[in-house]
């Protein structure tokens, strides 16, 4: 029976024990490193904390996440996040927030309910996404109208607990996200690892279905902060399965390290951490340990500073 995947939350993962040096600080200095080395966001925008002054210049419009000081009339942030500017409008995109969605986004979700000609899917949003029976890819790519028989056999397509990949098609009047899986690349996900990261860190790319070079691992970078890692579809046989699992574990830990260090997650940054961990002789289990996480993510941080 195929394995439908298992949930691994990056924010609550504890890596395998590794020797700690006596000089290691008692508090993990991730935030300090981020503010000193990676203070630029996904697109080189500054990171601000609540109450921090965004700009002292006049003439800017203040949007979501900002407030004009009553006494000094300076524009300050009301949430922790990244400053974004559109002409004269300044907003702060929160670092931690629920996924809002944009049409065309690639998302990963878990089926929570099978209803009348529809599935409800957890996509890390304020409410479950809706996948209609008429919006799925039928086996064999058959193009036909959905029948009453199809509606009675919905659990043969997806059932509760299944992980699926989909695309945002539209929005309902109440804000719910309408999904579709009409392409053959979307659908049920089997035999892989499911990782949860901050959705603000997943960088929008031309391709979110990526085969990582040099490691035979496929990843799906969901815009909603859900990431799927699996063996490459061009795998050459079961003889290499143990090595492939080791590669998948290293990719998984590389993504977790980027999330913990507040660094943008996209194929190049993942491979930076992957290769640096190999060059430094760090095992997959130790990538996220505080003795190594700063060193293995340094190249990815420098890449962002050059954007």
N, C-alpha and C positions, 0 to 999 in steps of 0.2 A: 504494500500500500504506500503510495507516494507520501513523502513528508511535506506538509503544507507550510512549514517554516516555523520559527519560534521567535518570540519577541525579546529583543535585547535592548534595553534602554541605555543609551550612552551616558546619560546624566547620572545614573545610579549604579554604574558598573564599578566593581572593585577588581583591579587587576591582580594577577597572582603575586604572591609575596615575593619581594626582592630585597636584597640586603640594603639597609638604610645606613647612610653615613651619620656619624655623630654630629656632624656640622650642619645637617639638613635642618632648615627652619621647621618649627612646629606647625606653621600655617603654610599651606601651599600657595606660592607667590604667583599663581596664574594671572590674577587681575593686574598685579604690578607689572609683569612682563608684557601683558597685552597693552597697557597704557603707555609703556615706554618704547616698545618695539613695533607693536601692531595697532597703533592708535588710529590707523586708517581703516575704513570699513571695506565692504566688498568693492566699492568703486572709489576708494581713496577719500571718502567722506569722513569727517571727524566724529569720534565717539564722545558723547556727552552724558553726564550724570544729572539727576534731578537737582535743579537749582543752579546749575552751571550756566554761565553766560555764553550764549551762542555767538552773538555779535554785539559790538558797541556802536556800530554804524546805524544811521537812521535811514528810513525809506524802504525798509523791508516789511512785507506782510507776514503776520504770524498765523501759522496753521496748527494742525493737530500736534500735540506734544510740546507746544511752546506757550509762553505767557509773557506779557509785557510787565516788567516790574513797576509797582505803583510809585515808588520813590525815585529810583534812579532811571526809570524808563528804558532799561536795558532788556533785550530779549533773552529770556532764560528757558531752559528745558524743564518740563514737568515730568518727564519719564526718562529712563536710561535707554539710550539707543543711538542710532546713526542719523546725522543731520542730512537732509535732502533738500535741494534747492531747485525750483522750477521758476525761472525768471526771478521775480522779486519775492516769491512765496517760499518761506522756510518752514519745514516740518521736521519732526523727529520720529523716525520709524522705530518702535520699541524693539528691544533685543529679544524679549520673550513675549509672544502674542499668539493668538489663535490664527490659523491659516484663513485668509480671506478669499483667495483664489482669483485667477484671471483666466479668461477664455483661452484655451490652448495649452494650459499648464498640464504637465505630466504629474500624476499623483499616484500614490500607493495607499491602499486602504484595506480594512478588514470588514467583511460582511457581518453586520450585526442583526439583520432581520430580513426575512423573506416575506414579502407582502403580496398584494394583488397586482400582478404584472410589474412588480418593481422590487428592487433590493435596496436596503438602507446600508450605507457604507461609512464606517468611521474613517474620516480623512483629516483628523486633527483640526477640524473647524468648529465653529460655534454650534453647529448642528450637523447631523449626518448628511452625507451626499446621497443623491437619489440616482440609481441606475435603472432605467426602464427596460423592460423586456425587449422593446422595439429598438433599443440602442446597443445591443450586444452583437458580437460576431458569432454567427452560427457555425457549428462544426463543419469543416470542409469549405467554408466560405460561401455557403449557399445564400443566394439572394432571393428572399421570398417574404411574403407577409407572415407575421406571427399568428399562429392559430390557437384555438382553445386548448388543443392538446399540448402546445408549448407551455401555456400558462399553468397547466396541471403538472408539468414535469420541470418546474423551475429549479428545483434542487439538484437536477442532473447537470445544470450549468454551473451554478454557484450555490453554496449552502452556508449556514452560519459558521463563522470562524475562518472561512477561506480568505486568504490574502490575494488581492488582485491589483493589477496595474490598469489605469484608465486615464482618460483625458477629460478636462473640463470643457463641457459643451456649451453650457449656458447657465443662467441663474433664474430661479423662480422668484415670484413676487415677494415671498417672505425671506429671501436671502439664501435659501438652500441652494446648494450646488448641484447642477444637473451634469451627470457623467455619461460617457459612452465608451464602449470597447469595440467599435466597429472594425478596427484594424487588427490584423492577425498578430501584431506585436503586443497587443494588450490582452489581458485575460488573467487566468488563475496562475499564481506563482507557486512553484514546487521546488523542494530540495535547495534550500538556501538559508541565509541569515538575514534577519530583519533588525535594522538599527534605527533608533529614534534620535534625531539631533534637533537643534534649534532651527526652525524653518527659515529664519532670517539669514542664516549662514549658507544656505544652499544657493549657490550662484546660478543665475539663469544662463543657460548655454544653448548653443544651436542643437546639440544632441544631448538628451538625458538618458538614452540607452547606450551605454558605452562599454566597449571591450578594452580593458586596460592592457597596455602593451607589456610584454616581458613577464606576465604572471598568469595568463590564461584565465582571467577572472572577468565576469560580466557584472556590471553594476547598473542599477536604475536609480537615478537621483531624483526622487520625488520633490517637487516644489513645495510640498506640504511638510517637509522635514522627515519623511519616512524614506528610508533607503533600503534597497534590496541588493544582496550580494549572492552570486551563485557561480557555479563552475561554467566556464565558457562553453558555448554550444558546439564549438568545434573540438571538444575534448577527444583525445586520441585513445581512450580506453581506461578500463578499471585499474590497470597496473600502476597508474600514476595518481590514483585517488587520494592516497595519503599525502603526497606532495601537494596536490591541489588543495586539500583541506588546510594545509599549513599556509599556503599562499592566500587563501580566503581569510584565514584568521589574521594574517598580517595586514591585509587590506582593511578588514573590519577595525582593527586596533588603530590603524592610521587615521581612519575617519573619526573614531572616538577621540583621538588626540587632538585633531583639528577642532572638534566641537568644544573640548575642554579649554582650549587656548583661544577660543573666540576667533578663529581664522576661517576665512571663506572656504567652503567645501566645493571643489570641482575637480575634474580628472587630473589636471596638472598638479594641484596641491596635494592630492592623495598620493600621487606617484612620487612627489618630492619626499614625503614622509616615509613611504614604502622603501625607496632606494637608500635614503639616509640611515634608516634603521638597519638595513643589511650591511651597509658600509661600516657602521659603528659596531656591528656584531651584537645588536640588541635583539633578543627573542621577541616574538609577537606578544607574549604575556607581559613583558616588561616595557613595552612602548609607552604606556600611559603612566608608568611609575614616575614619581616626581624627580628621581635622579636622572632620568633620560628624556622626559617629555619636552623639555626646553630645547635640547640639542637636536632632536629628530624633527622638530617643527620649525627650526630656525630658517631653513631654506624657503619654506612655504611663506613665512612671514616676510622675508626679504623680497620675495616675488610680488607680494601685494604692495609693498612700499614703492616698487618700481612702476606700478600701474599709473 
